[in-house]
Amino acid sequence: MKRMVALLGACHPGPAFAVTLLAGLLAGAVGLGPGRIALVVAAVLTGQLSIGWSNDLIDLARDRSVGRTDKPLVDGSVSERTVRVACALVVLATVPLSLACGWVAGLVHLVCVAAGWAYNLGAKATPWSWLPYAVAFGGLPAFVSLTDQPDRLPPLWLPLAGALLGVGAHFVNVLPDLADDAATGIRGLPHRLGARWSQVSAAAVLVAAAVVIVVGAPVDSAVLATAALVVTAGLAAVALLAHGRAPFRAAIGMALVDVVMLVWAR
């Protein structure tokens, strides 16, 4: 049991399960049945697990060099071989699960997963570190939409809002690790901007995502739209002013607010 807990801890469970939950809520919002929702959730979960485990495997030497004892691979609570096997298995599962949602939808999701791997494999150390997040988060709602209607492209505002949410999540997710990253040569866009401007940028793009959804989505209730914008503004303040993991949680909160608007509109 301890080994299983450690294995799950190495997959970055917070972001992995949050993204999976968002995918499930979106699948329900577009009207998919229980079986199709389960398929979407399974595809996204396996993809997210592969991204999380590959991240810790690729970063193992870096994490050891900066003493990241909060990582299960670093403190030895799970072996490198176990994580490699688990990662390989979920990669093998992600492909058929994605394609079972439809060829076009499945290919879109595989591009999302590939974007996460591209980030892990080196994009995070470049000024283009935001791009994999934009592709992955922008592609996620498109994947769900195409699973429901494979012959109809999703409206432009949908992937645009997702891409903005992804970029915001990228900024706030790296904030707690800026010092450790700098010590090991990781210089993505947030590192180049610095902590303060990264927080400002995160708040700006996350608010922009909410505005895109309110304007683009069929949200008929002015009260709901106003409440969503007010809550988003409050969460943006947290993303701008808080420290540690709180900004990332605020970003996920904004995403959940956006999903609630989509569900309400349906």
N, C-alpha and C positions, 0 to 999 in steps of 0.2 A: 504493500500500500504506500509506504514511504517513497519507494522508487517511482511509482506511478504519479504521485503528487509532484515529485521532483521533475519528472518528464513533462508533465503539464506546465510546470513553472518555467520550463525552458522554451515554451512556445510563445511567450509574450501573451499570456492568457487574457489580460484586460483588453488590449486592442483586438485580438483575434475573435473573442466572443462578442465584443461590441459590434464589430463589422458584420459578424454572422447574424446577430440579432437584427441589425438594420436591414439586412437582406431579407430576412424572414418577414419583417414588418412591411417592407416594400412589396414583397410577393403577395401578402394578404391585401395590401392596398389596391393592387391592380386587378384583384379578383381571381387569383389562381386558387384551385382547389387544394384540399389538404395534401394529396399525394404530390402535386407539383410543388407546393410550398416546401414539403419535406425534401424533395429532390434539389431545389435551389439551396436550401439551408445546408444540405450535405455537401454539395459542390463547393459552396463558399467556405464552409468550415474546413474541409480538407485542404483547400487552397491556402487559407489563412494559417493553418497549422504548418504547412510546408514553408511558408514565408518566415514564420516565427522561429521554427527550429533551424532553418538554414541561416538565419541571422546570427543565432548564438553559436552555431558551428563555425561560420566564417569569421566571427569576431572573437573566437576563443583566445587566441594569442594576445589580442589587444586587451581583452577583459582581464586576463591574467596579469598583464604588465601594469595595469592601473589598480589592481587589487579589488576587482568587482566580485566580492564574496557573496553578493546577493544573487549571483547567477548560479543555478544548479550545476552547470558544467564546470564552473570554476571551483566551487567548493567540493566537488567530487560526489555529490549526492546522486548523480546519475552519470553513467559512463558516456563517453563520446560515441562509442559503437552503438549503444542503445538509441541515442538520438539520431544517428545516421540511418539506422534501420527504420525507425519510425518515420523519419522524413522521406525516405525512399518509398515507403508504403503509401503514405498519403499523396505523394506526387502521382504514383501509379493509379490511385483511386480518383484523383481530381479530373483526369482526362476523360474517362468514360462518364463520370457523373455530370461533368459540364456538357458534354456532347449529347447526353440523354435529354437535356433541356431544349434541344434543337441545334442544328448545325451552326447557324449564324450566332445564336445566343451563346452556344458553347465556345465558339472561337473568340467571341468578345470576352467571355470570362477568362479564358486561357491567356489572353493578352493582359488582362488585369493581374493575373497571377505572375506572368512573366515580368510585368512592371515591378512588382514587389521583389522578385529575385534580382532584377537589374539594379534596384536600389541597394540591396545587400551586397552585390558583387562589385560595387565601386561607384555607382552614380551618386551615392550619399557624400562622397568626398569631393564633389565638383560643384560649380555654380548652378548646375542643372538638377540638383538634388530634389527640387520641388516637382520635377516633371513626372517621375514614376507615381507619386501620390496623385497628381492631377489625372493621369491616365487611369489609374486603378479606381479611384473614387468616382471619376466621371464615367467610367465604364460599368461600374456596378449597377446603377439604376437602369442603364441601357440594357444590360444583361437580363435583368428582371423583366423589363418591358418587352424585350424581344422573345423571352420565354412565353409570355402571354400572347403576343401578336407578332409572330415571326416574319410576316410579310409587310409590316408597317414600321418605319423608322420612328424612334421616340422623338418628341418635340425637342427642339434645341435647348430650351431652358433646363431640361432635366439633366443631361450630362454636364451642362455648364455649372449648374448649382452643385452637382456632385464634385466636379473638379475644384471648385472654389473651397468646398468643405475639406477636400483632401489636402490642398495647399495649406490651409489654416491648421489642419491637424499635424502636418509635417513640422510647421514652425513651433507649435507648442510642445510637440512630442520630444523634440531634441533639446529643449531648453534646460532640463535638469542635467543633461549630460554634456553640456558645452565644454566644461573644463576637461573632463576625461577624454572627450573627442579630440580637443586641441592637443592634448599631450601625446596622442598617437597619430597625429597627422590627418585627421578627418576635418575637412574644411568645406562643408556644404554651404548653400546660400545663407542659412541662419547664422552659421559661424562667421561668415564674412560680414554680415550686417551687425552682429553683436546682439546681446540679450535684449537690450531695450528696444531696438528697432525691430527685432524679431517678434516681440510681443505686440508692438504696434501693428506690424504687418498682419499678424495672425488675427487680431481683432478686426481689422479692416476687411480682410477677405471673407471672414466668417459672417460678418454683418452683410456683406455684399451677397453672399449665398442666400441668406434669408430673404433679402429684398428680391432676388431673382425668382425665388419660389413664390413669394406673395404676388408678384406681378405676373409670373408666367403660369402658375398652377390655377386650376379652376376652383379657387377658394371663394365661395359665394358669401361667406359670413364676414362682414367688416369687423365685427367684434373679435372673431377668431384671429383674423389677420393682424389686427392691432395688438391683441394680447400676445401673439407669437413674436411680433417685433419688439414689444416691451421686454418680454422674457429674454429674447436674444440679446437685446442691448445690455441687460443685466449680466448675462453670461459672458458677453464680450468684455465687460468691465473686469470680470474675474480673470479672463484670459489675458487682459492687459496688465492687471495689477498683482495677481497672485504669483506664488512661487511653487517649486516642486512639480508634482504631477497634477495639481489642481487645474492649471490651464488646459491640459489635455482632456481632463474630465469635463471641463466646461465646453470644450469643442464637441465632445460626444453628446453633451446635453443639447447643444445647438442642433446637432444632427437629428436627435430624437424629436425635438420641437418641429423640425422640418418634416419628419416622417408623419408626425401627428397631423400636420396640415394636409398631407397627401391622403391619409386615411380618412380624414373628415371630408375632404373634397369628394371622395368616392361615395 
